């Protein structure tokens, strides 16, 4: 991404420099581009997906084991209305 560079002309007021800068930024599409990627979420890597799957499988196996031992009720983890 290329930045916007504005040089102040001799005798030019600060307000007009700011106005020119704002126009250049808007016409360059920088604001639109930044807003479009503002809430973008990176896709998960394959390694992270595999690690999460392993954790999930281990957690479910542990819950099943505890249910069989009678330490958890059968309705554990189920949503009730």
N, C-alpha and C positions, 0 to 999 in steps of 0.2 A: 504494500500500500504506500503510495507516494503522498507525502505531506503537502500541504498548501503553504506557499511562501508568498507573502505580500511585503513589498518594500514601500516605505512611506516617502511620498514625493515631497519636495521642499515646499513648505507653506501649507501642506495638507493637514486638516484637523484630525484629531484622534477618532472622532466619530465617523468621519468618512472612511478612514482606514478600516475601522471595525465593520462598517457597512460593506465595503468591498470584500473583506475577508469572509464575512457571512455569506455573501452572494457566491463567492468562489467555492466555498464548502458545499453549499446547497446544489450548485450546478454540477459539481464534481460527483455527486451521489454518495458522498462519504457518510452523511447522516443516515440515509436509507440503508446503506450496507451495514453500518454498525447496529442499527435497530433490528435488522433482520437476523443477525447472529447473536443478539443479546442473550436470549434464553436457550440457545442451542446446547444440547446435551451430547457429549461425545459418545459414540457407540462403544459398547463394552468390548474389550479384547477377548480373544478366544480363551486365553489363559484365565482371565477373571471369570468368564462364564463357566469354565470347568471347575474352578475352585468353589464357586457358589453352588454348583450342582453337587459336588462332593459333600459340602457342608450340609446341604438340604437332605441328602440321602442319609448321612450319619445322624442328623437330628431326628428324622422320621424313624429310623431304626431304633434309636434310643427311646423314643416315645412308645413305640410298639412293645419294646422289652419291658418298660415300666408298666404298661397296661396289663401285660401278661402276668407280671408279678403282683398285680393288684394295687400298685402304689399310685396309679392314676385312674380316674373314672373313664368309662368308655366315651363319655361326651366331651373329653378334654380337647380343646382346640376347635370345637364346632361352635358356630355362631347360633345363638338362640334368638327368637323373635319375641 
